[in-house]
Amino acid sequence: MKRYLVTGAAGFIGANFLKYLLKKYEEDIYVVVLDKLTYAGNLGTIKDEIADSRVRFVRGDIRNAELVANIFAETDIDYVVNFAAESHVDRSIANPQLFLETNILGTQNMLDCARKAWYRGKDSEGKPLYAEGKKFLQVSTDEVYG
Ligand SMILES: NC(=O)c1ccc[n+]([C@@H]2O[C@H](COP(=O)([O-])OP(=O)(O)OC[C@H]3O[C@@H](n4cnc5c(N)ncnc54)[C@H](O)[C@@H]3O)[C@@H](O)[C@H]2O)c1
């Protein structure tokens, strides 16, 4: 079974991705959804999906290191798909700081938590070893990549 951590799944793309995943993989999947439910998040869009026994919904912020670390500690996550973001360009003009905090620091926190969870020590040359087969997919635009 593959275990996913999908952030921002109450948003436009994440919700459709969650529906797609559950349909495609049927029983061979477990998905933790992490979403802060900002103005952009709509839990109604995924109400059937979060009632599914293959899904666990966590309301929270991708910037919250303790929360994200706990998710990794509780579930052996194979794949992270990070959709959580401030995505409405007009709002970035009114409140650019929130965009930087969520899109940059939030993404950095997700990456850092994944790296720590997947770290498996060092090889004989002192290089870091990571668990096999783990993947982090960053879904974004210039707002994050810069
Ligand atoms: N929609 C598009 O046409 C499009 C095109 C290209 C790229 N993108 C990028 O794809 C990503 C997802 O886009 P979308 O349209 O689904 O966005 P969206 O605004 O519809 O959804 C974003 C989701 O993230 C959640 N969220 C926001 N801040 C959070 C935080 N700090 N912690 C946890 N959850 C948080 C919101 O509640 C919401 O559910 C974004 O990075 C966006 O820039 C979108």
PDBQT file of the ligand as one rigid body, heavy atoms in Angstrom, charges set to zero:
ROOT
HETATM    1  N1  LIG A 201      -5.285  26.814 -10.362  1.00  0.00    +0.000 N 
HETATM    2  C1  LIG A 201      -4.451  26.968 -11.391  1.00  0.00    +0.000 C 
HETATM    3  O1  LIG A 201      -4.851  27.240 -12.535  1.00  0.00    +0.000 OA
HETATM    4  C2  LIG A 201      -2.957  26.777 -11.199  1.00  0.00    +0.000 A 
HETATM    5  C3  LIG A 201      -2.126  26.775 -12.306  1.00  0.00    +0.000 A 
HETATM    6  C4  LIG A 201      -0.760  26.566 -12.139  1.00  0.00    +0.000 A 
HETATM    7  C5  LIG A 201      -0.256  26.369 -10.859  1.00  0.00    +0.000 A 
HETATM    8  N2  LIG A 201      -1.059  26.408  -9.786  1.00  0.00    +0.000 N 
HETATM    9  C6  LIG A 201      -0.454  26.215  -8.473  1.00  0.00    +0.000 C 
HETATM   10  O2  LIG A 201      -0.917  24.969  -7.937  1.00  0.00    +0.000 OA
HETATM   11  C7  LIG A 201      -1.031  25.067  -6.525  1.00  0.00    +0.000 C 
HETATM   12  C8  LIG A 201      -2.483  24.746  -6.116  1.00  0.00    +0.000 C 
HETATM   13  O3  LIG A 201      -3.360  25.650  -6.814  1.00  0.00    +0.000 OA
HETATM   14  P1  LIG A 201      -4.937  25.697  -6.552  1.00  0.00    +0.000 P 
HETATM   15  O4  LIG A 201      -5.544  26.468  -7.657  1.00  0.00    +0.000 OA
HETATM   16  O5  LIG A 201      -5.459  24.321  -6.253  1.00  0.00    +0.000 OA
HETATM   17  O6  LIG A 201      -4.971  26.595  -5.211  1.00  0.00    +0.000 OA
HETATM   18  P2  LIG A 201      -6.225  26.957  -4.292  1.00  0.00    +0.000 P 
HETATM   19  O7  LIG A 201      -6.009  28.383  -3.848  1.00  0.00    +0.000 OA
HETATM   20  O8  LIG A 201      -7.526  26.604  -4.938  1.00  0.00    +0.000 OA
HETATM   21  O9  LIG A 201      -6.054  25.981  -3.041  1.00  0.00    +0.000 OA
HETATM   22  C9  LIG A 201      -5.019  26.113  -2.108  1.00  0.00    +0.000 C 
HETATM   23  C10 LIG A 201      -5.335  25.227  -0.923  1.00  0.00    +0.000 C 
HETATM   24  O10 LIG A 201      -4.263  25.351   0.009  1.00  0.00    +0.000 OA
HETATM   25  C11 LIG A 201      -4.802  25.540   1.321  1.00  0.00    +0.000 C 
HETATM   26  N3  LIG A 201      -3.820  26.296   2.095  1.00  0.00    +0.000 N 
HETATM   27  C12 LIG A 201      -3.445  27.593   1.920  1.00  0.00    +0.000 A 
HETATM   28  N4  LIG A 201      -2.513  27.929   2.805  1.00  0.00    +0.000 NA
HETATM   29  C13 LIG A 201      -2.266  26.817   3.557  1.00  0.00    +0.000 A 
HETATM   30  C14 LIG A 201      -1.372  26.528   4.618  1.00  0.00    +0.000 A 
HETATM   31  N5  LIG A 201      -0.547  27.466   5.115  1.00  0.00    +0.000 N 
HETATM   32  N6  LIG A 201      -1.363  25.281   5.132  1.00  0.00    +0.000 NA
HETATM   33  C15 LIG A 201      -2.206  24.330   4.648  1.00  0.00    +0.000 A 
HETATM   34  N7  LIG A 201      -3.083  24.546   3.658  1.00  0.00    +0.000 NA
HETATM   35  C16 LIG A 201      -3.103  25.776   3.107  1.00  0.00    +0.000 A 
HETATM   36  C17 LIG A 201      -6.112  26.285   1.110  1.00  0.00    +0.000 C 
HETATM   37  O11 LIG A 201      -7.003  26.115   2.220  1.00  0.00    +0.000 OA
HETATM   38  C18 LIG A 201      -6.629  25.630  -0.166  1.00  0.00    +0.000 C 
HETATM   39  O12 LIG A 201      -7.386  24.467   0.130  1.00  0.00    +0.000 OA
HETATM   40  C19 LIG A 201      -0.598  26.501  -6.158  1.00  0.00    +0.000 C 
HETATM   41  O13 LIG A 201       0.780  26.508  -5.828  1.00  0.00    +0.000 OA
HETATM   42  C20 LIG A 201      -0.827  27.269  -7.454  1.00  0.00    +0.000 C 
HETATM   43  O14 LIG A 201      -0.001  28.428  -7.543  1.00  0.00    +0.000 OA
HETATM   44  C21 LIG A 201      -2.407  26.601  -9.920  1.00  0.00    +0.000 A 
ENDROOT
TORSDOF 0
